[in-house]
Amino acid sequence: MKIAPMGEVRNNFAKYLEAAEQEPVFVTKNGKITAVIEHIEDRDIEDYLLQKSPRFRKMLDKVKRERASISLAEYRESRGI
């Protein structure tokens, strides 16, 4: 884990992007962490965006409340698997 002040990150952004490939880089402003730079692969972008979306999270929570859970065995039986 690296921690760096915002001015340092701004002046050496390429260096910190490269460092983020190995570990998260936490960016501080006035001594407080305000951002994080993390490496992400193209294939993971959709999952990341969905994970961070409050709207998507609310939708998932609503579905979980409305639907009763079933076991894998029950699901397979219902689908004839």
mmCIF file of the N, C-alpha and C atoms, coordinates in Angstrom:
data_MODEL
# 
_entry.id   MODEL 
# 
loop_
_atom_site.group_PDB 
_atom_site.id 
_atom_site.type_symbol 
_atom_site.label_atom_id 
_atom_site.label_alt_id 
_atom_site.label_comp_id 
_atom_site.label_asym_id 
_atom_site.label_entity_id 
_atom_site.label_seq_id 
_atom_site.pdbx_PDB_ins_code 
_atom_site.Cartn_x 
_atom_site.Cartn_y 
_atom_site.Cartn_z 
_atom_site.occupancy 
_atom_site.B_iso_or_equiv 
_atom_site.pdbx_formal_charge 
_atom_site.auth_seq_id 
_atom_site.auth_comp_id 
_atom_site.auth_asym_id 
_atom_site.auth_atom_id 
_atom_site.pdbx_PDB_model_num 
ATOM 1   N N  . MET A 1 1  ? 0.854   -1.176  0.000   1.00 0.00 ? 1  MET A N  1 
ATOM 2   C CA . MET A 1 1  ? 0.000   0.000   0.000   1.00 0.00 ? 1  MET A CA 1 
ATOM 3   C C  . MET A 1 1  ? 0.898   1.237   0.000   1.00 0.00 ? 1  MET A C  1 
ATOM 4   N N  . LYS A 1 2  ? 0.634   2.118   -0.922  1.00 0.00 ? 2  LYS A N  1 
ATOM 5   C CA . LYS A 1 2  ? 1.364   3.381   -0.984  1.00 0.00 ? 2  LYS A CA 1 
ATOM 6   C C  . LYS A 1 2  ? 0.412   4.509   -0.602  1.00 0.00 ? 2  LYS A C  1 
ATOM 7   N N  . ILE A 1 3  ? 0.977   5.513   0.024   1.00 0.00 ? 3  ILE A N  1 
ATOM 8   C CA . ILE A 1 3  ? 0.216   6.718   0.356   1.00 0.00 ? 3  ILE A CA 1 
ATOM 9   C C  . ILE A 1 3  ? 1.029   7.896   -0.160  1.00 0.00 ? 3  ILE A C  1 
ATOM 10  N N  . ALA A 1 4  ? 0.363   8.799   -0.897  1.00 0.00 ? 4  ALA A N  1 
ATOM 11  C CA . ALA A 1 4  ? 1.071   9.945   -1.469  1.00 0.00 ? 4  ALA A CA 1 
ATOM 12  C C  . ALA A 1 4  ? 0.159   11.170  -1.463  1.00 0.00 ? 4  ALA A C  1 
ATOM 13  N N  . PRO A 1 5  ? 0.748   12.348  -1.264  1.00 0.00 ? 5  PRO A N  1 
ATOM 14  C CA . PRO A 1 5  ? -0.050  13.580  -1.315  1.00 0.00 ? 5  PRO A CA 1 
ATOM 15  C C  . PRO A 1 5  ? -0.495  13.887  -2.747  1.00 0.00 ? 5  PRO A C  1 
ATOM 16  N N  . MET A 1 6  ? -1.614  14.547  -2.856  1.00 0.00 ? 6  MET A N  1 
ATOM 17  C CA . MET A 1 6  ? -2.222  14.837  -4.157  1.00 0.00 ? 6  MET A CA 1 
ATOM 18  C C  . MET A 1 6  ? -1.257  15.566  -5.097  1.00 0.00 ? 6  MET A C  1 
ATOM 19  N N  . GLY A 1 7  ? -0.512  16.536  -4.606  1.00 0.00 ? 7  GLY A N  1 
ATOM 20  C CA . GLY A 1 7  ? 0.420   17.277  -5.459  1.00 0.00 ? 7  GLY A CA 1 
ATOM 21  C C  . GLY A 1 7  ? 1.491   16.369  -6.049  1.00 0.00 ? 7  GLY A C  1 
ATOM 22  N N  . GLU A 1 8  ? 1.992   15.459  -5.245  1.00 0.00 ? 8  GLU A N  1 
ATOM 23  C CA . GLU A 1 8  ? 2.999   14.508  -5.712  1.00 0.00 ? 8  GLU A CA 1 
ATOM 24  C C  . GLU A 1 8  ? 2.413   13.596  -6.788  1.00 0.00 ? 8  GLU A C  1 
ATOM 25  N N  . VAL A 1 9  ? 1.194   13.136  -6.569  1.00 0.00 ? 9  VAL A N  1 
ATOM 26  C CA . VAL A 1 9  ? 0.542   12.265  -7.551  1.00 0.00 ? 9  VAL A CA 1 
ATOM 27  C C  . VAL A 1 9  ? 0.289   13.036  -8.845  1.00 0.00 ? 9  VAL A C  1 
ATOM 28  N N  . ARG A 1 10 ? -0.176  14.272  -8.721  1.00 0.00 ? 10 ARG A N  1 
ATOM 29  C CA . ARG A 1 10 ? -0.445  15.091  -9.905  1.00 0.00 ? 10 ARG A CA 1 
ATOM 30  C C  . ARG A 1 10 ? 0.827   15.304  -10.728 1.00 0.00 ? 10 ARG A C  1 
ATOM 31  N N  . ASN A 1 11 ? 1.932   15.566  -10.051 1.00 0.00 ? 11 ASN A N  1 
ATOM 32  C CA . ASN A 1 11 ? 3.182   15.843  -10.754 1.00 0.00 ? 11 ASN A CA 1 
ATOM 33  C C  . ASN A 1 11 ? 3.855   14.593  -11.312 1.00 0.00 ? 11 ASN A C  1 
ATOM 34  N N  . ASN A 1 12 ? 3.499   13.428  -10.797 1.00 0.00 ? 12 ASN A N  1 
ATOM 35  C CA . ASN A 1 12 ? 4.131   12.171  -11.221 1.00 0.00 ? 12 ASN A CA 1 
ATOM 36  C C  . ASN A 1 12 ? 3.079   11.098  -11.486 1.00 0.00 ? 12 ASN A C  1 
ATOM 37  N N  . PHE A 1 13 ? 2.024   11.492  -12.186 1.00 0.00 ? 13 PHE A N  1 
ATOM 38  C CA . PHE A 1 13 ? 0.876   10.606  -12.341 1.00 0.00 ? 13 PHE A CA 1 
ATOM 39  C C  . PHE A 1 13 ? 1.240   9.276   -12.997 1.00 0.00 ? 13 PHE A C  1 
ATOM 40  N N  . ALA A 1 14 ? 2.052   9.303   -14.022 1.00 0.00 ? 14 ALA A N  1 
ATOM 41  C CA . ALA A 1 14 ? 2.430   8.058   -14.720 1.00 0.00 ? 14 ALA A CA 1 
ATOM 42  C C  . ALA A 1 14 ? 3.130   7.097   -13.758 1.00 0.00 ? 14 ALA A C  1 
ATOM 43  N N  . LYS A 1 15 ? 3.980   7.630   -12.906 1.00 0.00 ? 15 LYS A N  1 
ATOM 44  C CA . LYS A 1 15 ? 4.688   6.812   -11.918 1.00 0.00 ? 15 LYS A CA 1 
ATOM 45  C C  . LYS A 1 15 ? 3.698   6.121   -10.976 1.00 0.00 ? 15 LYS A C  1 
ATOM 46  N N  . TYR A 1 16 ? 2.686   6.856   -10.538 1.00 0.00 ? 16 TYR A N  1 
ATOM 47  C CA . TYR A 1 16 ? 1.716   6.277   -9.602  1.00 0.00 ? 16 TYR A CA 1 
ATOM 48  C C  . TYR A 1 16 ? 0.751   5.315   -10.294 1.00 0.00 ? 16 TYR A C  1 
ATOM 49  N N  . LEU A 1 17 ? 0.452   5.569   -11.560 1.00 0.00 ? 17 LEU A N  1 
ATOM 50  C CA . LEU A 1 17 ? -0.355  4.597   -12.307 1.00 0.00 ? 17 LEU A CA 1 
ATOM 51  C C  . LEU A 1 17 ? 0.393   3.273   -12.419 1.00 0.00 ? 17 LEU A C  1 
ATOM 52  N N  . GLU A 1 18 ? 1.680   3.355   -12.674 1.00 0.00 ? 18 GLU A N  1 
ATOM 53  C CA . GLU A 1 18 ? 2.497   2.149   -12.767 1.00 0.00 ? 18 GLU A CA 1 
ATOM 54  C C  . GLU A 1 18 ? 2.565   1.445   -11.407 1.00 0.00 ? 18 GLU A C  1 
ATOM 55  N N  . ALA A 1 19 ? 2.714   2.211   -10.342 1.00 0.00 ? 19 ALA A N  1 
ATOM 56  C CA . ALA A 1 19 ? 2.761   1.629   -8.994  1.00 0.00 ? 19 ALA A CA 1 
ATOM 57  C C  . ALA A 1 19 ? 1.445   0.949   -8.640  1.00 0.00 ? 19 ALA A C  1 
ATOM 58  N N  . ALA A 1 20 ? 0.335   1.492   -9.138  1.00 0.00 ? 20 ALA A N  1 
ATOM 59  C CA . ALA A 1 20 ? -0.989  0.936   -8.834  1.00 0.00 ? 20 ALA A CA 1 
ATOM 60  C C  . ALA A 1 20 ? -1.191  -0.434  -9.467  1.00 0.00 ? 20 ALA A C  1 
ATOM 61  N N  . GLU A 1 21 ? -0.364  -0.802  -10.414 1.00 0.00 ? 21 GLU A N  1 
ATOM 62  C CA . GLU A 1 21 ? -0.450  -2.145  -10.987 1.00 0.00 ? 21 GLU A CA 1 
ATOM 63  C C  . GLU A 1 21 ? -0.041  -3.202  -9.966  1.00 0.00 ? 21 GLU A C  1 
ATOM 64  N N  . GLN A 1 22 ? 0.751   -2.809  -8.975  1.00 0.00 ? 22 GLN A N  1 
ATOM 65  C CA . GLN A 1 22 ? 1.225   -3.737  -7.955  1.00 0.00 ? 22 GLN A CA 1 
ATOM 66  C C  . GLN A 1 22 ? 0.407   -3.663  -6.667  1.00 0.00 ? 22 GLN A C  1 
ATOM 67  N N  . GLU A 1 23 ? -0.030  -2.455  -6.292  1.00 0.00 ? 23 GLU A N  1 
ATOM 68  C CA . GLU A 1 23 ? -0.755  -2.262  -5.042  1.00 0.00 ? 23 GLU A CA 1 
ATOM 69  C C  . GLU A 1 23 ? -1.541  -0.957  -5.125  1.00 0.00 ? 23 GLU A C  1 
ATOM 70  N N  . PRO A 1 24 ? -2.605  -0.827  -4.326  1.00 0.00 ? 24 PRO A N  1 
ATOM 71  C CA . PRO A 1 24 ? -3.375  0.423   -4.351  1.00 0.00 ? 24 PRO A CA 1 
ATOM 72  C C  . PRO A 1 24 ? -2.517  1.610   -3.908  1.00 0.00 ? 24 PRO A C  1 
ATOM 73  N N  . VAL A 1 25 ? -2.796  2.760   -4.489  1.00 0.00 ? 25 VAL A N  1 
ATOM 74  C CA . VAL A 1 25 ? -2.130  4.000   -4.110  1.00 0.00 ? 25 VAL A CA 1 
ATOM 75  C C  . VAL A 1 25 ? -3.203  4.913   -3.512  1.00 0.00 ? 25 VAL A C  1 
ATOM 76  N N  . PHE A 1 26 ? -3.027  5.244   -2.234  1.00 0.00 ? 26 PHE A N  1 
ATOM 77  C CA . PHE A 1 26 ? -3.971  6.129   -1.557  1.00 0.00 ? 26 PHE A CA 1 
ATOM 78  C C  . PHE A 1 26 ? -3.471  7.561   -1.685  1.00 0.00 ? 26 PHE A C  1 
ATOM 79  N N  . VAL A 1 27 ? -4.354  8.444   -2.116  1.00 0.00 ? 27 VAL A N  1 
ATOM 80  C CA . VAL A 1 27 ? -4.003  9.842   -2.361  1.00 0.00 ? 27 VAL A CA 1 
ATOM 81  C C  . VAL A 1 27 ? -4.566  10.687  -1.217  1.00 0.00 ? 27 VAL A C  1 
ATOM 82  N N  . THR A 1 28 ? -3.697  11.545  -0.674  1.00 0.00 ? 28 THR A N  1 
ATOM 83  C CA . THR A 1 28 ? -4.137  12.384  0.446   1.00 0.00 ? 28 THR A CA 1 
ATOM 84  C C  . THR A 1 28 ? -4.262  13.838  0.023   1.00 0.00 ? 28 THR A C  1 
ATOM 85  N N  . LYS A 1 29 ? -5.151  14.527  0.718   1.00 0.00 ? 29 LYS A N  1 
ATOM 86  C CA . LYS A 1 29 ? -5.323  15.972  0.558   1.00 0.00 ? 29 LYS A CA 1 
ATOM 87  C C  . LYS A 1 29 ? -5.398  16.537  1.968   1.00 0.00 ? 29 LYS A C  1 
ATOM 88  N N  . ASN A 1 30 ? -4.515  17.432  2.274   1.00 0.00 ? 30 ASN A N  1 
ATOM 89  C CA . ASN A 1 30 ? -4.422  17.995  3.635   1.00 0.00 ? 30 ASN A CA 1 
ATOM 90  C C  . ASN A 1 30 ? -4.284  16.893  4.686   1.00 0.00 ? 30 ASN A C  1 
ATOM 91  N N  . GLY A 1 31 ? -3.533  15.847  4.336   1.00 0.00 ? 31 GLY A N  1 
ATOM 92  C CA . GLY A 1 31 ? -3.258  14.780  5.281   1.00 0.00 ? 31 GLY A CA 1 
ATOM 93  C C  . GLY A 1 31 ? -4.341  13.723  5.423   1.00 0.00 ? 31 GLY A C  1 
ATOM 94  N N  . LYS A 1 32 ? -5.438  13.876  4.705   1.00 0.00 ? 32 LYS A N  1 
ATOM 95  C CA . LYS A 1 32 ? -6.534  12.904  4.784   1.00 0.00 ? 32 LYS A CA 1 
ATOM 96  C C  . LYS A 1 32 ? -6.673  12.161  3.461   1.00 0.00 ? 32 LYS A C  1 
ATOM 97  N N  . ILE A 1 33 ? -6.898  10.861  3.534   1.00 0.00 ? 33 ILE A N  1 
ATOM 98  C CA . ILE A 1 33 ? -7.074  10.069  2.314   1.00 0.00 ? 33 ILE A CA 1 
ATOM 99  C C  . ILE A 1 33 ? -8.384  10.477  1.640   1.00 0.00 ? 33 ILE A C  1 
ATOM 100 N N  . THR A 1 34 ? -8.269  10.852  0.368   1.00 0.00 ? 34 THR A N  1 
ATOM 101 C CA . THR A 1 34 ? -9.451  11.302  -0.375  1.00 0.00 ? 34 THR A CA 1 
ATOM 102 C C  . THR A 1 34 ? -9.726  10.480  -1.623  1.00 0.00 ? 34 THR A C  1 
ATOM 103 N N  . ALA A 1 35 ? -8.743  9.678   -2.039  1.00 0.00 ? 35 ALA A N  1 
ATOM 104 C CA . ALA A 1 35 ? -8.919  8.890   -3.265  1.00 0.00 ? 35 ALA A CA 1 
ATOM 105 C C  . ALA A 1 35 ? -7.993  7.691   -3.221  1.00 0.00 ? 35 ALA A C  1 
ATOM 106 N N  . VAL A 1 36 ? -8.293  6.744   -4.098  1.00 0.00 ? 36 VAL A N  1 
ATOM 107 C CA . VAL A 1 36 ? -7.421  5.582   -4.251  1.00 0.00 ? 36 VAL A CA 1 
ATOM 108 C C  . VAL A 1 36 ? -7.281  5.290   -5.741  1.00 0.00 ? 36 VAL A C  1 
ATOM 109 N N  . ILE A 1 37 ? -6.078  4.948   -6.143  1.00 0.00 ? 37 ILE A N  1 
ATOM 110 C CA . ILE A 1 37 ? -5.824  4.542   -7.528  1.00 0.00 ? 37 ILE A CA 1 
ATOM 111 C C  . ILE A 1 37 ? -5.595  3.042   -7.489  1.00 0.00 ? 37 ILE A C  1 
ATOM 112 N N  . GLU A 1 38 ? -6.424  2.314   -8.219  1.00 0.00 ? 38 GLU A N  1 
ATOM 113 C CA . GLU A 1 38 ? -6.316  0.859   -8.265  1.00 0.00 ? 38 GLU A CA 1 
ATOM 114 C C  . GLU A 1 38 ? -6.196  0.404   -9.709  1.00 0.00 ? 38 GLU A C  1 
ATOM 115 N N  . HIS A 1 39 ? -5.449  -0.646  -9.905  1.00 0.00 ? 39 HIS A N  1 
ATOM 116 C CA . HIS A 1 39 ? -5.331  -1.240  -11.239 1.00 0.00 ? 39 HIS A CA 1 
ATOM 117 C C  . HIS A 1 39 ? -6.600  -2.037  -11.531 1.00 0.00 ? 39 HIS A C  1 
ATOM 118 N N  . ILE A 1 40 ? -7.070  -1.937  -12.766 1.00 0.00 ? 40 ILE A N  1 
ATOM 119 C CA . ILE A 1 40 ? -8.257  -2.701  -13.169 1.00 0.00 ? 40 ILE A CA 1 
ATOM 120 C C  . ILE A 1 40 ? -8.055  -3.172  -14.604 1.00 0.00 ? 40 ILE A C  1 
ATOM 121 N N  . GLU A 1 41 ? -8.451  -4.387  -14.859 1.00 0.00 ? 41 GLU A N  1 
ATOM 122 C CA . GLU A 1 41 ? -8.381  -4.944  -16.215 1.00 0.00 ? 41 GLU A CA 1 
ATOM 123 C C  . GLU A 1 41 ? -9.647  -4.562  -16.976 1.00 0.00 ? 41 GLU A C  1 
ATOM 124 N N  . ASP A 1 42 ? -9.561  -4.499  -18.300 1.00 0.00 ? 42 ASP A N  1 
ATOM 125 C CA . ASP A 1 42 ? -10.733 -4.171  -19.118 1.00 0.00 ? 42 ASP A CA 1 
ATOM 126 C C  . ASP A 1 42 ? -11.899 -5.093  -18.826 1.00 0.00 ? 42 ASP A C  1 
ATOM 127 N N  . ARG A 1 43 ? -11.614 -6.373  -18.646 1.00 0.00 ? 43 ARG A N  1 
ATOM 128 C CA . ARG A 1 43 ? -12.692 -7.342  -18.438 1.00 0.00 ? 43 ARG A CA 1 
ATOM 129 C C  . ARG A 1 43 ? -13.407 -7.152  -17.102 1.00 0.00 ? 43 ARG A C  1 
ATOM 130 N N  . ASP A 1 44 ? -12.818 -6.393  -16.182 1.00 0.00 ? 44 ASP A N  1 
ATOM 131 C CA . ASP A 1 44 ? -13.399 -6.201  -14.858 1.00 0.00 ? 44 ASP A CA 1 
ATOM 132 C C  . ASP A 1 44 ? -14.171 -4.892  -14.710 1.00 0.00 ? 44 ASP A C  1 
ATOM 133 N N  . ILE A 1 45 ? -14.172 -4.069  -15.733 1.00 0.00 ? 45 ILE A N  1 
ATOM 134 C CA . ILE A 1 45 ? -14.786 -2.748  -15.615 1.00 0.00 ? 45 ILE A CA 1 
ATOM 135 C C  . ILE A 1 45 ? -16.275 -2.836  -15.301 1.00 0.00 ? 45 ILE A C  1 
ATOM 136 N N  . GLU A 1 46 ? -17.003 -3.684  -16.004 1.00 0.00 ? 46 GLU A N  1 
ATOM 137 C CA . GLU A 1 46 ? -18.442 -3.787  -15.775 1.00 0.00 ? 46 GLU A CA 1 
ATOM 138 C C  . GLU A 1 46 ? -18.739 -4.228  -14.338 1.00 0.00 ? 46 GLU A C  1 
ATOM 139 N N  . ASP A 1 47 ? -18.031 -5.234  -13.859 1.00 0.00 ? 47 ASP A N  1 
ATOM 140 C CA . ASP A 1 47 ? -18.240 -5.687  -12.481 1.00 0.00 ? 47 ASP A CA 1 
ATOM 141 C C  . ASP A 1 47 ? -17.942 -4.574  -11.485 1.00 0.00 ? 47 ASP A C  1 
ATOM 142 N N  . TYR A 1 48 ? -16.868 -3.833  -11.718 1.00 0.00 ? 48 TYR A N  1 
ATOM 143 C CA . TYR A 1 48 ? -16.489 -2.740  -10.829 1.00 0.00 ? 48 TYR A CA 1 
ATOM 144 C C  . TYR A 1 48 ? -17.585 -1.677  -10.786 1.00 0.00 ? 48 TYR A C  1 
ATOM 145 N N  . LEU A 1 49 ? -18.069 -1.280  -11.951 1.00 0.00 ? 49 LEU A N  1 
ATOM 146 C CA . LEU A 1 49 ? -19.101 -0.246  -12.011 1.00 0.00 ? 49 LEU A CA 1 
ATOM 147 C C  . LEU A 1 49 ? -20.390 -0.695  -11.331 1.00 0.00 ? 49 LEU A C  1 
ATOM 148 N N  . LEU A 1 50 ? -20.776 -1.941  -11.557 1.00 0.00 ? 50 LEU A N  1 
ATOM 149 C CA . LEU A 1 50 ? -21.980 -2.449  -10.914 1.00 0.00 ? 50 LEU A CA 1 
ATOM 150 C C  . LEU A 1 50 ? -21.814 -2.523  -9.405  1.00 0.00 ? 50 LEU A C  1 
ATOM 151 N N  . GLN A 1 51 ? -20.642 -2.915  -8.962  1.00 0.00 ? 51 GLN A N  1 
ATOM 152 C CA . GLN A 1 51 ? -20.371 -3.021  -7.537  1.00 0.00 ? 51 GLN A CA 1 
ATOM 153 C C  . GLN A 1 51 ? -20.453 -1.658  -6.854  1.00 0.00 ? 51 GLN A C  1 
ATOM 154 N N  . LYS A 1 52 ? -20.049 -0.607  -7.549  1.00 0.00 ? 52 LYS A N  1 
ATOM 155 C CA . LYS A 1 52 ? -20.013 0.741   -6.977  1.00 0.00 ? 52 LYS A CA 1 
ATOM 156 C C  . LYS A 1 52 ? -21.313 1.524   -7.178  1.00 0.00 ? 52 LYS A C  1 
ATOM 157 N N  . SER A 1 53 ? -22.263 0.973   -7.908  1.00 0.00 ? 53 SER A N  1 
ATOM 158 C CA . SER A 1 53 ? -23.483 1.690   -8.246  1.00 0.00 ? 53 SER A CA 1 
ATOM 159 C C  . SER A 1 53 ? -24.526 1.578   -7.135  1.00 0.00 ? 53 SER A C  1 
ATOM 160 N N  . PRO A 1 54 ? -24.893 2.688   -6.490  1.00 0.00 ? 54 PRO A N  1 
ATOM 161 C CA . PRO A 1 54 ? -25.939 2.643   -5.457  1.00 0.00 ? 54 PRO A CA 1 
ATOM 162 C C  . PRO A 1 54 ? -27.278 2.175   -6.038  1.00 0.00 ? 54 PRO A C  1 
ATOM 163 N N  . ARG A 1 55 ? -27.567 2.573   -7.259  1.00 0.00 ? 55 ARG A N  1 
ATOM 164 C CA . ARG A 1 55 ? -28.824 2.169   -7.902  1.00 0.00 ? 55 ARG A CA 1 
ATOM 165 C C  . ARG A 1 55 ? -28.877 0.653   -8.085  1.00 0.00 ? 55 ARG A C  1 
ATOM 166 N N  . PHE A 1 56 ? -27.779 0.076   -8.558  1.00 0.00 ? 56 PHE A N  1 
ATOM 167 C CA . PHE A 1 56 ? -27.713 -1.371  -8.747  1.00 0.00 ? 56 PHE A CA 1 
ATOM 168 C C  . PHE A 1 56 ? -27.805 -2.085  -7.407  1.00 0.00 ? 56 PHE A C  1 
ATOM 169 N N  . ARG A 1 57 ? -27.138 -1.568  -6.383  1.00 0.00 ? 57 ARG A N  1 
ATOM 170 C CA . ARG A 1 57 ? -27.169 -2.166  -5.046  1.00 0.00 ? 57 ARG A CA 1 
ATOM 171 C C  . ARG A 1 57 ? -28.602 -2.171  -4.498  1.00 0.00 ? 57 ARG A C  1 
ATOM 172 N N  . LYS A 1 58 ? -29.329 -1.069  -4.680  1.00 0.00 ? 58 LYS A N  1 
ATOM 173 C CA . LYS A 1 58 ? -30.730 -1.003  -4.231  1.00 0.00 ? 58 LYS A CA 1 
ATOM 174 C C  . LYS A 1 58 ? -31.577 -2.037  -4.960  1.00 0.00 ? 58 LYS A C  1 
ATOM 175 N N  . MET A 1 59 ? -31.342 -2.175  -6.256  1.00 0.00 ? 59 MET A N  1 
ATOM 176 C CA . MET A 1 59 ? -32.091 -3.143  -7.043  1.00 0.00 ? 59 MET A CA 1 
ATOM 177 C C  . MET A 1 59 ? -31.819 -4.561  -6.543  1.00 0.00 ? 59 MET A C  1 
ATOM 178 N N  . LEU A 1 60 ? -30.580 -4.888  -6.278  1.00 0.00 ? 60 LEU A N  1 
ATOM 179 C CA . LEU A 1 60 ? -30.246 -6.216  -5.756  1.00 0.00 ? 60 LEU A CA 1 
ATOM 180 C C  . LEU A 1 60 ? -30.887 -6.463  -4.395  1.00 0.00 ? 60 LEU A C  1 
ATOM 181 N N  . ASP A 1 61 ? -30.818 -5.458  -3.524  1.00 0.00 ? 61 ASP A N  1 
ATOM 182 C CA . ASP A 1 61 ? -31.414 -5.593  -2.190  1.00 0.00 ? 61 ASP A CA 1 
ATOM 183 C C  . ASP A 1 61 ? -32.917 -5.818  -2.289  1.00 0.00 ? 61 ASP A C  1 
ATOM 184 N N  . LYS A 1 62 ? -33.573 -5.116  -3.199  1.00 0.00 ? 62 LYS A N  1 
ATOM 185 C CA . LYS A 1 62 ? -35.008 -5.269  -3.382  1.00 0.00 ? 62 LYS A CA 1 
ATOM 186 C C  . LYS A 1 62 ? -35.348 -6.687  -3.848  1.00 0.00 ? 62 LYS A C  1 
ATOM 187 N N  . VAL A 1 63 ? -34.598 -7.195  -4.803  1.00 0.00 ? 63 VAL A N  1 
ATOM 188 C CA . VAL A 1 63 ? -34.835 -8.548  -5.309  1.00 0.00 ? 63 VAL A CA 1 
ATOM 189 C C  . VAL A 1 63 ? -34.628 -9.576  -4.201  1.00 0.00 ? 63 VAL A C  1 
ATOM 190 N N  . LYS A 1 64 ? -33.583 -9.387  -3.404  1.00 0.00 ? 64 LYS A N  1 
ATOM 191 C CA . LYS A 1 64 ? -33.324 -10.316 -2.299  1.00 0.00 ? 64 LYS A CA 1 
ATOM 192 C C  . LYS A 1 64 ? -34.470 -10.332 -1.297  1.00 0.00 ? 64 LYS A C  1 
ATOM 193 N N  . ARG A 1 65 ? -35.038 -9.164  -1.022  1.00 0.00 ? 65 ARG A N  1 
ATOM 194 C CA . ARG A 1 65 ? -36.165 -9.086  -0.073  1.00 0.00 ? 65 ARG A CA 1 
ATOM 195 C C  . ARG A 1 65 ? -37.427 -9.734  -0.642  1.00 0.00 ? 65 ARG A C  1 
ATOM 196 N N  . GLU A 1 66 ? -37.645 -9.574  -1.931  1.00 0.00 ? 66 GLU A N  1 
ATOM 197 C CA . GLU A 1 66 ? -38.886 -10.053 -2.547  1.00 0.00 ? 66 GLU A CA 1 
ATOM 198 C C  . GLU A 1 66 ? -38.873 -11.542 -2.863  1.00 0.00 ? 66 GLU A C  1 
ATOM 199 N N  . ARG A 1 67 ? -37.719 -12.098 -3.095  1.00 0.00 ? 67 ARG A N  1 
ATOM 200 C CA . ARG A 1 67 ? -37.631 -13.504 -3.473  1.00 0.00 ? 67 ARG A CA 1 
ATOM 201 C C  . ARG A 1 67 ? -37.074 -14.345 -2.334  1.00 0.00 ? 67 ARG A C  1 
ATOM 202 N N  . ALA A 1 68 ? -37.709 -15.460 -2.115  1.00 0.00 ? 68 ALA A N  1 
ATOM 203 C CA . ALA A 1 68 ? -37.188 -16.397 -1.126  1.00 0.00 ? 68 ALA A CA 1 
ATOM 204 C C  . ALA A 1 68 ? -36.026 -17.162 -1.746  1.00 0.00 ? 68 ALA A C  1 
ATOM 205 N N  . SER A 1 69 ? -35.028 -17.438 -0.946  1.00 0.00 ? 69 SER A N  1 
ATOM 206 C CA . SER A 1 69 ? -33.878 -18.208 -1.431  1.00 0.00 ? 69 SER A CA 1 
ATOM 207 C C  . SER A 1 69 ? -34.244 -19.675 -1.551  1.00 0.00 ? 69 SER A C  1 
ATOM 208 N N  . ILE A 1 70 ? -33.625 -20.335 -2.516  1.00 0.00 ? 70 ILE A N  1 
ATOM 209 C CA . ILE A 1 70 ? -33.776 -21.786 -2.623  1.00 0.00 ? 70 ILE A CA 1 
ATOM 210 C C  . ILE A 1 70 ? -32.387 -22.403 -2.739  1.00 0.00 ? 70 ILE A C  1 
ATOM 211 N N  . SER A 1 71 ? -32.298 -23.637 -2.335  1.00 0.00 ? 71 SER A N  1 
ATOM 212 C CA . SER A 1 71 ? -31.013 -24.319 -2.395  1.00 0.00 ? 71 SER A CA 1 
ATOM 213 C C  . SER A 1 71 ? -30.696 -24.676 -3.845  1.00 0.00 ? 71 SER A C  1 
ATOM 214 N N  . LEU A 1 72 ? -29.436 -25.019 -4.072  1.00 0.00 ? 72 LEU A N  1 
ATOM 215 C CA . LEU A 1 72 ? -29.019 -25.438 -5.407  1.00 0.00 ? 72 LEU A CA 1 
ATOM 216 C C  . LEU A 1 72 ? -29.779 -26.698 -5.820  1.00 0.00 ? 72 LEU A C  1 
ATOM 217 N N  . ALA A 1 73 ? -29.988 -27.610 -4.886  1.00 0.00 ? 73 ALA A N  1 
ATOM 218 C CA . ALA A 1 73 ? -30.724 -28.841 -5.184  1.00 0.00 ? 73 ALA A CA 1 
ATOM 219 C C  . ALA A 1 73 ? -32.159 -28.529 -5.607  1.00 0.00 ? 73 ALA A C  1 
ATOM 220 N N  . GLU A 1 74 ? -32.794 -27.582 -4.921  1.00 0.00 ? 74 GLU A N  1 
ATOM 221 C CA . GLU A 1 74 ? -34.167 -27.196 -5.286  1.00 0.00 ? 74 GLU A CA 1 
ATOM 222 C C  . GLU A 1 74 ? -34.201 -26.543 -6.664  1.00 0.00 ? 74 GLU A C  1 
ATOM 223 N N  . TYR A 1 75 ? -33.204 -25.705 -6.941  1.00 0.00 ? 75 TYR A N  1 
ATOM 224 C CA . TYR A 1 75 ? -33.138 -25.070 -8.249  1.00 0.00 ? 75 TYR A CA 1 
ATOM 225 C C  . TYR A 1 75 ? -32.991 -26.111 -9.353  1.00 0.00 ? 75 TYR A C  1 
ATOM 226 N N  . ARG A 1 76 ? -32.066 -27.044 -9.153  1.00 0.00 ? 76 ARG A N  1 
ATOM 227 C CA . ARG A 1 76 ? -31.844 -28.081 -10.153 1.00 0.00 ? 76 ARG A CA 1 
ATOM 228 C C  . ARG A 1 76 ? -33.106 -28.910 -10.362 1.00 0.00 ? 76 ARG A C  1 
ATOM 229 N N  . GLU A 1 77 ? -33.790 -29.229 -9.285  1.00 0.00 ? 77 GLU A N  1 
ATOM 230 C CA . GLU A 1 77 ? -35.024 -30.013 -9.385  1.00 0.00 ? 77 GLU A CA 1 
ATOM 231 C C  . GLU A 1 77 ? -36.085 -29.224 -10.164 1.00 0.00 ? 77 GLU A C  1 
ATOM 232 N N  . SER A 1 78 ? -36.184 -27.926 -9.910  1.00 0.00 ? 78 SER A N  1 
ATOM 233 C CA . SER A 1 78 ? -37.177 -27.110 -10.593 1.00 0.00 ? 78 SER A CA 1 
ATOM 234 C C  . SER A 1 78 ? -36.889 -26.993 -12.085 1.00 0.00 ? 78 SER A C  1 
ATOM 235 N N  . ARG A 1 79 ? -35.627 -27.116 -12.462 1.00 0.00 ? 79 ARG A N  1 
ATOM 236 C CA . ARG A 1 79 ? -35.220 -27.015 -13.871 1.00 0.00 ? 79 ARG A CA 1 
ATOM 237 C C  . ARG A 1 79 ? -35.034 -28.383 -14.529 1.00 0.00 ? 79 ARG A C  1 
ATOM 238 N N  . GLY A 1 80 ? -35.246 -29.452 -13.752 1.00 0.00 ? 80 GLY A N  1 
ATOM 239 C CA . GLY A 1 80 ? -35.101 -30.789 -14.303 1.00 0.00 ? 80 GLY A CA 1 
ATOM 240 C C  . GLY A 1 80 ? -33.658 -31.164 -14.609 1.00 0.00 ? 80 GLY A C  1 
ATOM 241 N N  . ILE A 1 81 ? -32.761 -30.652 -13.840 1.00 0.00 ? 81 ILE A N  1 
ATOM 242 C CA . ILE A 1 81 ? -31.333 -30.923 -14.066 1.00 0.00 ? 81 ILE A CA 1 
ATOM 243 C C  . ILE A 1 81 ? -30.890 -32.086 -13.194 1.00 0.00 ? 81 ILE A C  1 
# 
